[in-house]
Amino acid sequence: MNGVLEPIIAAHFCNQCGAELSGRSDKRFCDNTCRGQYNNDLRRSSNNRIRNINHTLGKNRRILERILIDGESSVKISRDELLLRSFNLKYHTHSVVNAAGKTYYYCYEYGYLPLDNDQYLIVKEKTE
């Protein structure tokens, strides 16, 4: 030793794969692949939730679309029949309150209006 203290540099490691890093002291990943994988892993759980909700909304839409056959503007159906078709009443894209104060729930352009006696009126949103 020449009497000059050398700074001790602590080794640092890739946040994804654990490989020892060299280069800049603030470097967090060994390459772009590890950086991308790390960020994908962080977002995976929230992306899965969004993907599952979108899948349910699409399924609900297809069920409503199939109920309105042959260009009918509206059809009544029982709650039990909707549930038998695996319709999920918990998910819809938006709701509209009409002039009479009734709330229609929509899965994209197809909607339903809860009626008395566990009946539902299925409709297609009018496009202008």
N, C-alpha and C positions, 0 to 999 in steps of 0.2 A: 504494500500500500504506500502511496506517496503522501500520506498525511491529509488528503482531501477526502471528505466523507462523500461517498456516492449516495444519491437518493435511492431509497428503497421503493421500487415500483411494485405495487401489488398486482398480481396477475388478475385479469378479469376474463370472464367467460361469456360465450354466446347465450343469450336469454332463451334460445330455442333448443339447441342441440348440446350445449355445454362445452363446446370446443374452446380452447384457449384462443383469445383474440390478440392480434398484434396490430400496431398502427395507432390511430388516434386514441387518446385516453377516454373519450366519451363514446366510443364505438360500442354498440349493444348487440350486434349480430355479425356473424361471420360472412354472410352473403345475402343476396336478395331473396333466395329461396327460404332461408330461415326466417327472415323478416316477414315475408308473406305468410308463411305457415303460422308464425306466432300471432299475427293479427287475425288470421282466419280462425284460429283456436279461440281467441278472445271473443269474437263475434258469433261463434257457432251457436251458442244457446239462444241468443236473441234472434238470430236468423232462422233457427228451427221453429221458434214460436210464430214468427211472421209467416213462414212457409206453411205451417199447419193451419193458421187462421185463413190464409188465402185459399188453401185447398178446401176448407170447409165452406167458405163463401162461394167458390166455384161449384162445389157439389150442390149446395142449396139452390144456386141459380139454375143448374141443369135440371133439378127436380121440378122447380116451378115451370121451367120452359116445357118440360114433357107433359105437365098437367094441362097447360094451355095448348091443346092440339087443334088442328084445322082452322087456325086463325081466329079462334074464339077470343072475345075481348075480356071475358071473366068466367070463372068457374068456382062453384062452391065445393069444398072438400072438408072432411072431418079432420080433427086434430090427430086422431088415431091413424088415419090413412097417411097423413104427412109423416108421422113418426115411424110408421111401417116402412116408408120409403127412405128412412134414415135422415130426414130433414132435421136440422139443428136450429131450433127456435132462438137460441142464444145469440146467433150471429146474423147480422145484416149490415149492409153498407151505409144505408141512410134511412131516414124516416121523413114522411111528409104528412102534415096535418091539413086536411081539406077544409072547405068553408063550413062544413057541418061540425067540425071539431073532432073528426075521426082520424086516428093515426094509422097510416099505411106504412108498413115496414118493407124495405126493398133490399134485394140482393141484385145489385146492378140495376137492370131495367125491369126485372120481374119483382112483383111485390105481393104482399098479402095483408089482409085486413081481418083482425080477429072479430068474429061475430058471436052472437049468443049461442048457447048449447054446444060449445066446443067445435064450432064450425069456422072455417076461414074462407074468405073470398080471395081468389088468386087473380091478379091483374097484370097487365103489361103497361109500363109507363108510356104515356103518349109522347112521341117525339114531335118537335115542331119544325 
